[in-house]
Amino acid sequence: MILCCLEGPRICLWVTTAPTEYKLIAERDENRVLRKFWKRFCESCGPGRKDHPNEIPVKRILRVASVGGAVIGAAFCAASQAPALESGTATSSPVAAADSTAPKLVVMLVVDQLRADLLDRYADLYTGGFKRLRDQGYSYVNAAHDHSSTETAVGHASLATGVHPNRHGVVSNVWYEMYNGAWKQVISIDDSTVQIVGVPGRLGASPRHLMRPGFAEWLVAANPQSKVASVAGKDRSAIHPAAHTKGFVYWFDGGAGRFVTSTYYRSADPDWVTAFNSGPLQSHRADTVWNLQAPASVLARANADTSTVEGDGVLSYFPHRFSDLGRPESFWPWWIGTPNIDAATLDFAEAMVSSLELGRDDAPDFLNVSLSATDAIGHGYGPHSREQFDNLLRLDRELGQFFDYLDSKVGKGRWTIMLTADHGVLDMPEDLVKRRQYGHRITPAEVEQLNNLRADAMANPDKRAGARKLVADLKKLPLVADAWLRDDLMKGQPTDSFAVLQKRSLYEGRLEGWVAREGVEFRFKPGILTLPRGTNHGSTYWYDRHVPMIFMGGGIPAGKDPSRAATVDMAPTFAAMLGIPYPKDLDGKVLSAVVRR
């Protein structure tokens, strides 16, 4: 009889030499090939034993049979060592064991605000990375975020943890919490206990507000030699995907004018980061004019180049010159709103792959790359603008080069990638009206009416009664689709699918939204925007939730799958690909079509 003893990432195989005697025959660190013999379920699980010679305390014991010397049973039922930050969290789940064909590097590629239909809109014009993903990848065409707070921090945290915001706690980019009887604004990644490395006195950032462990933690718990690397144009887009690991986590900081990290992760930058910031980054900095590169023959596929509701309402056309702003101190904010930020982020990701030797050994690594230009450009100019058109064609070429780099450095078939987005976006209301659809920018008079209703609720000494009246008054407005008492929504049974999505975005003690502090949640009708120019996201509607989800890598078939998928499925699917344990209480599921068998 063979016993497989598991304690988090450590695995020991013992053979029984007598009823109460055991002999150590292998440990996972020294004999990884044993993995390929393990099958998908355990015959039995029992408590740890103390009579194994030389054995560290055991969390689970799996009984396996031996025939002809080959192990033919055993499942991965060891408890994950990721921190159980949510009370009552279960931290083990049976998964198929990894084998020698499992990827050595898994990459999560998040394009901020890349609504799924934008990949189809210009499909015939893509020649690089988007084309390769469409041709070689397995695409879940009906993938979406299944929560209502469609914002950057929320989307990345849901992808990372496999659970909805009501469980991971990141309910918005910014929310309110009650401290000493007063409401305090909380930014999702701010941490006063750490600083930005190399910038004395600057408030740092960390995942302290993320209340669940994530895929990166499960990976390191199962494989201590695995490396976690994350880079983004935004701090929250780099931090949440790495969960609570102390990996190589970097983001671009406009105040510092370079890629930075915090003392949560390390006390000093490695030499390769310093070299990148002083070298390749400066070549990107030198580009102070954003010229239109999209061919003139296809420009009619996008909106006209000038519009009073784009950008600042004046400088809404190509070429976009930094010098036209007349504000020398505003270079980095301008630069972050151009395709340059994504080009620099991808170059930094390549530096990570090379310097950290990601995917080069038997321990699988994780790389998160989150690209921010599409969001900045989309907010300012809209998803169908000429600016977004040009940006997406540029990004397609950049991604093609990045994938080629992974092929050359990591090796074809050794890496797997998933493309998705943290949220979608609303079309410009003016574009909706042109298509005979409903679109509306809220007027100052309507804003005043909403504020007056809120003021009335705040003035009522009976807060519950004030909240009830506010709900009733909001429901009467032509702009509002529905409204609820927050407590009723959190504790009661949702009455429709919109209420389900809304409830999934509520976390006790963390309030986000215009009237949440008054105890009320509400939803505008679709097509309504609260900004005078540009566009936004953050609603429950399909245009804000529908995102691409494309897996590509060795052993993954090409194809399109119309079945429903959710962004919370990413984490368990990556875990299953690598054969590592993951919490059994996730909201997400394994997408079996892309897991190698």
C-alpha positions as CSV (number, residue, x, y, z in Angstrom):
1,M,0.0,0.0,0.0
2,I,1.3,3.5,-0.9
3,L,0.3,6.6,1.1
4,C,0.5,10.1,-0.4
5,C,0.9,12.6,2.4
6,L,0.2,16.3,1.6
7,E,0.9,19.4,3.6
8,G,0.1,22.4,1.4
9,P,2.8,22.3,-1.3
10,R,4.8,19.4,0.2
11,I,4.1,15.9,-1.0
12,C,5.6,12.7,0.3
13,L,5.0,9.1,-0.9
14,W,5.3,6.4,1.7
15,V,5.2,2.6,1.4
16,T,3.9,0.4,4.1
17,T,6.5,-2.2,5.2
18,A,4.5,-3.5,8.1
19,P,1.0,-2.7,9.6
20,T,2.5,0.3,11.5
21,E,5.8,0.9,9.7
22,Y,6.3,3.3,6.8
23,K,9.2,4.0,4.5
24,L,9.7,7.3,2.6
25,I,10.1,6.7,-1.1
26,A,9.7,10.1,-2.7
27,E,9.0,13.8,-2.1
28,R,7.4,16.1,-4.6
29,D,10.2,18.6,-4.7
30,E,12.7,15.9,-5.8
31,N,10.3,13.8,-8.0
32,R,7.8,15.9,-9.9
33,V,7.2,13.2,-12.5
34,L,5.0,11.3,-10.0
35,R,2.4,14.0,-10.7
36,K,1.4,12.5,-14.0
37,F,0.3,9.3,-12.4
38,W,-2.2,11.0,-10.1
39,K,-5.8,10.7,-11.1
40,R,-8.7,13.0,-10.6
41,F,-10.3,11.7,-7.4
42,C,-9.2,10.2,-4.1
43,E,-10.3,6.8,-2.9
44,S,-10.4,8.1,0.6
45,C,-9.2,11.0,2.7
46,G,-8.3,10.7,6.4
47,P,-6.8,12.7,9.2
48,G,-3.0,13.1,9.5
49,R,-0.9,10.5,11.1
50,K,1.9,11.1,13.6
51,D,3.7,7.7,13.3
52,H,5.3,8.3,9.9
53,P,9.1,8.4,10.3
54,N,10.7,11.8,9.4
55,E,7.2,13.2,8.5
56,I,6.2,16.8,9.0
57,P,2.6,17.2,10.3
58,V,0.2,15.9,7.6
59,K,-3.0,17.7,6.6
60,R,-4.5,15.0,4.4
61,I,-3.7,11.3,3.7
62,L,-4.7,9.8,0.4
63,R,-4.8,6.1,0.0
64,V,-3.6,4.9,-3.4
65,A,-3.2,1.4,-4.8
66,S,-0.1,0.1,-6.6
67,V,-0.2,-2.2,-9.6
68,G,3.0,-3.3,-11.2
69,G,4.8,-0.5,-9.4
70,A,2.8,2.3,-11.1
71,V,0.7,4.6,-9.0
72,I,-2.8,4.5,-10.4
73,G,-4.7,6.6,-7.9
74,A,-4.6,9.8,-5.9
75,A,-6.2,13.2,-6.0
76,F,-5.0,16.6,-5.1
77,C,-7.0,17.1,-1.9
78,A,-4.4,19.0,0.1
79,A,-5.6,22.1,1.8
80,S,-4.5,25.3,0.2
81,Q,-2.2,27.4,2.3
82,A,-3.6,30.7,1.0
83,P,-4.9,32.9,3.9
84,A,-8.5,32.3,4.7
85,L,-9.4,36.0,4.9
86,E,-13.1,35.4,4.7
87,S,-14.6,33.7,7.7
88,G,-15.5,30.1,7.1
89,T,-13.7,29.9,3.8
90,A,-13.0,26.3,2.7
91,T,-9.6,25.9,1.1
92,S,-9.5,22.7,-0.8
93,S,-11.0,21.2,-3.9
94,P,-10.3,18.1,-5.9
95,V,-8.6,18.9,-9.2
96,A,-7.0,17.0,-12.0
97,A,-3.3,16.6,-11.4
98,A,-0.9,18.5,-13.6
99,D,1.4,16.6,-16.0
100,S,4.4,17.4,-18.1
101,T,2.2,19.1,-20.8
102,A,0.8,21.7,-18.3
103,P,1.9,25.3,-19.2
104,K,5.0,26.6,-17.4
105,L,3.7,30.2,-17.6
106,V,0.1,31.3,-17.4
107,V,-0.6,34.9,-18.4
108,M,-3.7,36.9,-17.6
109,L,-4.0,39.8,-20.1
110,V,-6.5,42.4,-19.1
111,V,-7.3,45.2,-21.5
112,D,-9.1,47.8,-19.5
113,Q,-12.5,48.7,-21.0
114,L,-12.2,46.3,-23.9
115,R,-15.9,45.6,-24.5
116,A,-16.2,42.2,-26.3
117,D,-17.8,43.6,-29.5
118,L,-14.8,45.8,-30.3
119,L,-12.8,42.6,-31.2
120,D,-15.5,41.8,-33.8
121,R,-16.0,45.4,-35.1
122,Y,-12.5,45.6,-36.6
123,A,-11.8,41.9,-36.9
124,D,-10.8,42.0,-40.6
125,L,-8.3,44.7,-39.9
126,Y,-6.4,42.9,-37.1
127,T,-3.1,41.4,-38.2
128,G,-1.2,40.8,-34.9
129,G,-2.2,39.6,-31.4
130,F,-5.9,40.1,-31.7
131,K,-5.9,38.1,-34.9
132,R,-3.8,35.3,-33.4
133,L,-6.2,35.1,-30.4
134,R,-9.2,35.0,-32.7
135,D,-7.7,32.4,-35.0
136,Q,-5.9,30.2,-32.5
137,G,-7.8,30.8,-29.2
138,Y,-10.9,29.3,-27.6
139,S,-13.4,32.1,-27.2
140,Y,-16.3,32.3,-24.8
141,V,-18.4,34.7,-26.7
142,N,-21.0,35.2,-24.0
143,A,-18.6,35.9,-21.1
144,A,-19.4,38.7,-18.7
145,H,-18.8,40.1,-15.2
146,D,-21.7,38.9,-13.0
147,H,-21.8,41.9,-10.7
148,S,-23.2,45.4,-11.1
149,S,-20.2,47.5,-10.0
150,T,-18.3,47.3,-13.3
151,E,-15.2,49.2,-12.3
152,T,-11.5,48.5,-12.7
153,A,-10.6,47.4,-9.1
154,V,-13.7,45.3,-8.9
155,G,-13.1,43.5,-12.1
156,H,-9.5,42.7,-11.4
157,A,-10.3,41.4,-7.9
158,S,-13.1,39.2,-9.2
159,L,-10.8,37.7,-11.8
160,A,-8.1,37.1,-9.2
161,T,-10.2,35.5,-6.5
162,G,-13.0,33.6,-8.4
163,V,-15.6,35.2,-6.2
164,H,-18.0,38.2,-6.5
165,P,-17.4,41.6,-4.8
166,N,-19.8,40.7,-1.9
167,R,-17.2,38.1,-0.8
168,H,-13.8,39.6,-1.9
169,G,-14.8,43.0,-0.5
170,V,-13.5,45.3,-3.3
171,V,-16.8,46.9,-4.2
172,S,-15.5,49.9,-6.2
173,N,-12.4,51.8,-7.0
174,V,-13.3,54.0,-4.0
175,W,-15.9,53.5,-1.3
176,Y,-16.9,54.8,2.1
177,E,-16.5,53.2,5.5
178,M,-17.6,54.4,8.9
179,Y,-14.7,55.4,11.3
180,N,-15.4,57.0,14.7
181,G,-18.9,58.0,13.7
182,A,-18.0,59.6,10.4
183,W,-17.8,58.4,6.8
184,K,-14.3,58.0,5.5
185,Q,-13.3,57.6,1.8
186,V,-11.3,54.5,1.2
187,I,-9.3,53.8,-2.0
188,S,-9.2,50.1,-2.9
189,I,-5.4,49.8,-2.7
190,D,-4.3,52.6,-0.4
191,D,-2.2,51.5,2.6
192,S,-0.8,54.0,5.1
193,T,1.5,51.4,6.6
194,V,3.7,51.2,3.4
195,Q,5.4,53.6,1.0
196,I,6.2,53.8,-2.7
197,V,9.8,52.4,-3.1
198,G,12.2,55.2,-3.8
199,V,9.7,58.0,-3.1
200,P,10.0,58.9,0.6
201,G,6.8,60.1,2.2
202,R,4.5,58.9,-0.6
203,L,1.5,56.9,0.6
204,G,2.0,53.3,-0.6
205,A,-0.4,50.7,-1.9
206,S,-1.1,47.0,-1.1
207,P,-3.9,44.4,-1.3
208,R,-4.9,45.0,2.4
209,H,-8.6,45.6,1.4
210,L,-8.9,42.4,-0.6
211,M,-10.7,40.0,1.7
212,R,-10.1,36.7,-0.2
213,P,-7.0,34.8,-1.3
214,G,-6.5,34.6,-5.1
215,F,-5.1,32.3,-7.8
216,A,-1.6,33.7,-7.3
217,E,-1.6,32.6,-3.6
218,W,-3.0,29.2,-4.5
219,L,-0.1,28.8,-7.0
220,V,2.6,29.8,-4.6
221,A,1.1,27.6,-1.8
222,A,1.2,24.6,-4.1
223,N,4.6,25.4,-5.7
224,P,6.8,27.6,-3.5
225,Q,9.3,28.0,-6.3
226,S,6.6,29.5,-8.6
227,K,7.0,33.2,-9.4
228,V,4.3,35.9,-9.5
229,A,4.8,38.9,-11.6
230,S,2.3,41.7,-12.3
231,V,2.5,44.9,-14.3
232,A,-0.1,47.5,-15.2
233,G,-0.7,51.1,-16.1
234,K,-2.8,51.4,-12.9
235,D,-1.9,50.5,-9.4
236,R,-5.1,48.6,-8.7
237,S,-4.8,46.7,-11.9
238,A,-1.4,45.4,-10.9
239,I,-2.1,44.8,-7.2
240,H,-5.3,42.9,-7.1
241,P,-4.4,40.2,-9.6
242,A,-1.3,39.3,-7.5
243,A,-3.6,39.0,-4.4
244,H,-1.6,38.9,-1.2
245,T,1.6,37.4,-2.6
246,K,4.9,39.3,-2.2
247,G,5.7,39.0,-5.9
248,F,7.1,41.4,-8.4
249,V,4.2,43.8,-8.7
250,Y,4.7,47.1,-10.6
251,W,2.6,49.9,-12.0
252,F,3.1,53.2,-13.7
253,D,3.1,56.2,-11.4
254,G,2.5,59.5,-13.1
255,G,3.8,61.4,-10.1
256,A,7.1,59.6,-10.1
257,G,7.3,59.3,-13.9
258,R,8.2,55.6,-13.8
259,F,7.1,52.1,-12.9
260,V,7.0,51.7,-9.2
261,T,6.1,49.2,-6.4
262,S,5.6,49.6,-2.7
263,T,7.4,48.5,0.4
264,Y,4.6,45.9,0.9
265,Y,6.5,43.9,-1.8
266,R,10.1,44.9,-1.4
267,S,12.4,47.6,0.0
268,A,14.3,48.4,-3.2
269,D,13.9,48.0,-6.9
270,P,15.9,45.2,-8.6
271,D,18.6,46.4,-11.0
272,W,16.6,45.4,-14.0
273,V,13.7,47.7,-13.0
274,T,16.0,50.6,-12.5
275,A,17.6,49.9,-15.9
276,F,14.2,49.8,-17.6
277,N,13.0,53.1,-16.0
278,S,16.2,54.9,-17.1
279,G,16.4,53.2,-20.5
280,P,13.5,51.8,-22.5
281,L,10.9,53.9,-20.7
282,Q,12.7,57.1,-21.8
283,S,12.3,56.2,-25.4
284,H,8.5,56.0,-24.9
285,R,8.6,59.3,-23.1
286,A,10.2,61.0,-26.1
287,D,7.0,60.5,-28.1
288,T,5.1,63.7,-27.5
289,V,2.8,63.6,-30.6
290,W,0.0,61.0,-31.1
291,N,-0.4,60.7,-34.9
292,L,-3.1,58.8,-36.6
293,Q,-1.8,55.5,-38.0
294,A,-5.1,54.0,-39.1
295,P,-5.2,53.8,-42.9
296,A,-7.3,56.5,-44.6
297,S,-9.3,53.9,-46.5
298,V,-10.9,52.5,-43.4
299,L,-11.4,55.6,-41.3
300,A,-15.1,55.6,-42.1
301,R,-15.4,52.6,-39.8
302,A,-15.0,55.0,-36.9
303,N,-16.7,58.2,-35.9
304,A,-15.7,61.6,-37.3
305,D,-12.5,63.1,-35.9
306,T,-14.0,66.2,-34.3
307,S,-16.8,66.3,-31.7
308,T,-17.8,68.7,-28.9
309,V,-18.4,65.8,-26.6
310,E,-15.0,64.2,-27.0
311,G,-11.9,65.1,-25.0
312,D,-12.0,68.6,-23.7
313,G,-14.5,69.5,-26.4
314,V,-11.9,71.5,-28.3
315,L,-8.7,69.4,-28.9
316,S,-10.7,66.3,-30.1
317,Y,-8.8,65.6,-33.3
318,F,-5.5,64.2,-34.7
319,P,-2.7,64.8,-34.3
320,H,-2.8,65.0,-30.5
321,R,0.2,67.1,-29.5
322,F,1.3,67.5,-25.9
323,S,2.5,71.0,-26.7
324,D,-1.0,72.0,-27.6
325,L,-2.1,71.7,-23.9
326,G,0.2,74.5,-22.9
327,R,0.8,72.9,-19.5
328,P,4.4,71.5,-19.3
329,E,3.7,70.0,-15.8
330,S,0.9,67.8,-17.2
331,F,3.1,65.6,-19.5
332,W,2.6,62.3,-17.7
333,P,-1.2,62.7,-17.4
334,W,-1.3,63.4,-21.1
335,W,1.0,60.5,-22.0
336,I,-1.0,58.0,-19.9
337,G,-4.0,58.9,-22.1
338,T,-2.2,57.7,-25.3
339,P,-1.2,54.3,-26.7
340,N,2.3,54.9,-25.4
341,I,1.4,53.6,-21.9
342,D,0.5,50.2,-23.2
343,A,3.6,49.9,-25.4
344,A,5.7,50.7,-22.3
345,T,3.7,48.3,-20.1
346,L,4.3,45.4,-22.6
347,D,8.0,46.3,-22.8
348,F,8.1,46.1,-19.0
349,A,6.3,42.7,-19.1
350,E,9.0,41.5,-21.5
351,A,11.6,42.6,-19.1
352,M,9.9,40.7,-16.4
353,V,9.8,37.5,-18.5
354,S,13.5,37.8,-19.3
355,S,14.9,39.0,-15.9
356,L,12.8,36.7,-13.8
357,E,13.1,33.8,-16.2
358,L,9.4,33.2,-16.1
359,G,8.3,29.8,-17.5
360,R,11.8,28.5,-17.7
361,D,11.8,25.8,-15.1
362,D,9.3,23.1,-13.9
363,A,7.6,25.3,-11.4
364,P,4.7,27.1,-13.2
365,D,4.7,30.9,-13.0
366,F,2.0,33.6,-13.3
367,L,2.2,36.8,-15.1
368,N,-0.5,39.5,-15.1
369,V,-0.4,42.2,-17.7
370,S,-3.1,44.9,-17.5
371,L,-3.2,47.5,-20.2
372,S,-4.8,50.9,-19.4
373,A,-4.8,53.0,-22.6
374,T,-8.1,51.6,-23.9
375,D,-9.9,52.8,-20.8
376,A,-8.4,56.3,-20.8
377,I,-9.1,56.8,-24.5
378,G,-12.5,55.3,-24.2
379,H,-13.5,57.6,-21.4
380,G,-12.4,60.6,-23.3
381,Y,-13.4,59.8,-26.8
382,G,-15.8,56.9,-26.8
383,P,-15.5,53.3,-28.0
384,H,-16.3,54.1,-31.6
385,S,-14.1,57.2,-31.8
386,R,-11.2,57.5,-34.3
387,E,-8.9,57.6,-31.3
388,Q,-10.1,54.3,-30.0
389,F,-9.9,52.8,-33.5
390,D,-6.3,53.9,-33.9
391,N,-5.4,52.6,-30.4
392,L,-6.9,49.2,-31.0
393,L,-5.0,48.7,-34.3
394,R,-1.8,49.8,-32.5
395,L,-2.5,47.4,-29.6
396,D,-3.1,44.6,-32.0
397,R,0.4,45.0,-33.4
398,E,2.0,45.4,-30.0
399,L,0.3,42.2,-28.7
400,G,1.5,40.3,-31.8
401,Q,5.1,41.2,-31.0
402,F,4.5,40.3,-27.3
403,F,3.2,36.9,-28.2
404,D,6.2,36.3,-30.5
405,Y,8.5,37.3,-27.6
406,L,6.8,34.7,-25.4
407,D,7.3,32.1,-28.1
408,S,11.0,32.9,-28.3
409,K,11.7,33.3,-24.6
410,V,9.4,30.8,-23.0
411,G,8.8,28.5,-25.9
412,K,5.8,27.6,-28.1
413,G,3.4,25.4,-26.2
414,R,4.9,26.3,-22.8
415,W,2.7,29.3,-22.1
416,T,-1.0,29.9,-22.0
417,I,-2.8,33.2,-22.0
418,M,-6.3,34.4,-21.3
419,L,-7.5,37.7,-22.7
420,T,-10.3,39.5,-21.0
421,A,-11.4,43.0,-19.7
422,D,-12.2,44.4,-16.3
423,H,-15.4,45.9,-17.6
424,G,-17.1,47.3,-20.8
425,V,-18.4,50.7,-21.6
426,L,-21.5,52.7,-22.6
427,D,-21.6,54.0,-26.2
428,M,-21.7,57.8,-26.4
429,P,-25.3,58.8,-25.9
430,E,-25.1,60.8,-29.1
431,D,-24.1,57.6,-31.0
432,L,-27.0,55.7,-29.5
433,V,-29.5,58.4,-30.6
434,K,-28.1,58.3,-34.2
435,R,-28.9,54.5,-34.2
436,R,-32.4,55.3,-32.9
437,Q,-31.7,53.9,-29.5
438,Y,-32.1,55.6,-26.1
439,G,-29.2,57.7,-25.0
440,H,-29.2,60.6,-22.6
441,R,-26.8,62.8,-20.7
442,I,-28.2,64.0,-17.4
443,T,-28.9,67.7,-17.3
444,P,-28.1,70.1,-14.5
445,A,-31.8,70.4,-13.6
446,E,-32.0,66.6,-13.3
447,V,-28.9,66.5,-11.1
448,E,-30.4,69.2,-8.9
449,Q,-33.6,67.1,-8.6
450,L,-31.7,64.1,-7.5
451,N,-29.7,66.0,-5.0
452,N,-32.8,67.5,-3.5
453,L,-34.3,64.0,-3.0
454,R,-31.1,62.9,-1.2
455,A,-31.1,66.0,1.0
456,D,-34.6,65.4,2.1
457,A,-33.7,61.8,3.1
458,M,-30.6,63.1,5.0
459,A,-32.7,65.7,6.9
460,N,-35.2,63.1,8.2
461,P,-34.3,62.2,11.8
462,D,-35.8,58.8,11.2
463,K,-33.2,57.4,8.9
464,R,-35.1,54.3,8.0
465,A,-38.2,56.3,7.1
466,G,-36.1,58.8,5.1
467,A,-34.6,55.9,3.2
468,R,-38.0,54.4,2.4
469,K,-39.2,57.7,1.1
470,L,-36.1,58.1,-1.0
471,V,-36.7,54.7,-2.6
472,A,-40.3,55.6,-3.4
473,D,-39.3,59.0,-4.8
474,L,-36.5,57.6,-7.0
475,K,-38.8,55.0,-8.5
476,K,-41.1,57.8,-9.7
477,L,-38.4,59.4,-11.8
478,P,-38.3,58.7,-15.5
479,L,-34.5,58.2,-15.3
480,V,-34.6,55.5,-12.7
481,A,-35.2,51.8,-13.4
482,D,-35.4,50.5,-9.8
483,A,-34.4,51.3,-6.2
484,W,-34.1,49.3,-3.0
485,L,-33.4,49.7,0.6
486,R,-29.8,48.5,1.0
487,D,-30.5,46.2,4.0
488,D,-33.4,44.6,2.2
489,L,-31.3,43.9,-0.9
490,M,-28.4,42.5,1.2
491,K,-30.5,40.2,3.4
492,G,-33.6,39.4,1.2
493,Q,-34.1,37.3,-1.8
494,P,-33.5,39.2,-5.1
495,T,-36.7,39.6,-7.2
496,D,-35.0,39.7,-10.6
497,S,-31.6,39.2,-12.3
498,F,-30.7,42.9,-11.9
499,A,-31.2,42.7,-8.2
500,V,-29.0,39.6,-8.1
501,L,-26.2,41.4,-9.8
502,Q,-26.7,44.4,-7.5
503,K,-26.6,42.2,-4.4
504,R,-23.4,40.6,-5.5
505,S,-21.7,44.0,-5.4
506,L,-22.6,44.8,-1.7
507,Y,-20.2,44.2,1.1
508,E,-21.1,44.9,4.7
509,G,-19.6,48.2,5.9
510,R,-18.3,49.3,2.5
511,L,-20.7,51.6,0.8
512,E,-20.4,52.7,-2.9
513,G,-22.8,54.8,-4.8
514,W,-24.6,58.2,-4.7
515,V,-27.1,57.3,-2.0
516,A,-25.6,54.3,-0.4
517,R,-24.8,56.2,2.8
518,E,-28.5,57.0,3.1
519,G,-29.2,53.2,3.0
520,V,-30.4,53.1,-0.6
521,E,-29.3,51.4,-3.8
522,F,-30.7,52.3,-7.2
523,R,-30.2,51.8,-10.9
524,F,-30.6,54.2,-13.8
525,K,-32.2,53.1,-17.0
526,P,-29.9,51.9,-19.7
527,G,-28.2,54.5,-21.9
528,I,-28.0,57.2,-19.3
529,L,-24.7,59.0,-18.6
530,T,-23.9,61.4,-15.8
531,L,-21.0,63.1,-17.6
532,P,-21.2,66.2,-19.9
533,R,-18.5,64.8,-22.3
534,G,-17.0,61.4,-23.0
535,T,-18.5,58.2,-21.6
536,N,-18.3,55.9,-18.6
537,H,-19.1,52.4,-17.2
538,G,-20.2,51.1,-13.9
539,S,-23.7,49.9,-14.5
540,T,-25.4,46.5,-14.4
541,Y,-26.1,46.5,-18.1
542,W,-24.7,44.1,-20.7
543,Y,-22.7,46.8,-22.4
544,D,-20.7,47.3,-19.2
545,R,-20.5,43.6,-18.3
546,H,-19.8,41.9,-21.7
547,V,-16.1,41.2,-22.0
548,P,-13.9,38.9,-24.1
549,M,-12.7,35.7,-22.6
550,I,-10.2,33.9,-24.9
551,F,-7.8,31.2,-23.9
552,M,-4.8,30.4,-26.1
553,G,-2.0,28.0,-25.6
554,G,-0.6,24.5,-26.3
555,G,-3.3,21.9,-26.2
556,I,-6.2,24.4,-26.3
557,P,-8.4,24.0,-29.3
558,A,-9.4,27.0,-31.5
559,G,-13.1,27.7,-31.5
560,K,-16.0,29.8,-30.3
561,D,-18.2,28.7,-27.4
562,P,-21.7,30.2,-27.0
563,S,-22.2,28.8,-23.5
564,R,-22.2,31.2,-20.6
565,A,-19.0,32.0,-18.9
566,A,-18.1,34.5,-16.1
567,T,-14.9,36.3,-15.2
568,V,-14.9,34.5,-11.8
569,D,-14.2,31.3,-13.8
570,M,-10.7,32.4,-14.7
571,A,-9.0,31.6,-11.4
572,P,-10.4,28.0,-11.0
573,T,-9.7,27.4,-14.7
574,F,-6.1,28.4,-14.4
575,A,-5.8,26.3,-11.2
576,A,-7.2,23.3,-13.0
577,M,-4.8,23.8,-15.9
578,L,-1.9,23.6,-13.5
579,G,-3.4,20.8,-11.3
580,I,-3.2,22.9,-8.1
581,P,-5.7,23.0,-5.2
582,Y,-8.2,25.8,-5.1
583,P,-11.0,26.8,-2.6
584,K,-14.1,24.7,-3.1
585,D,-16.4,27.6,-2.2
586,L,-15.7,29.7,-5.3
587,D,-18.4,31.5,-7.3
588,G,-16.6,30.6,-10.4
589,K,-16.3,27.2,-12.1
590,V,-13.7,25.4,-14.2
591,L,-14.1,25.9,-17.9
592,S,-13.3,22.3,-18.9
593,A,-13.1,22.9,-22.6
594,V,-9.8,24.7,-22.2
595,V,-8.2,22.5,-19.6
596,R,-5.9,19.9,-21.1
597,R,-6.8,16.3,-20.5
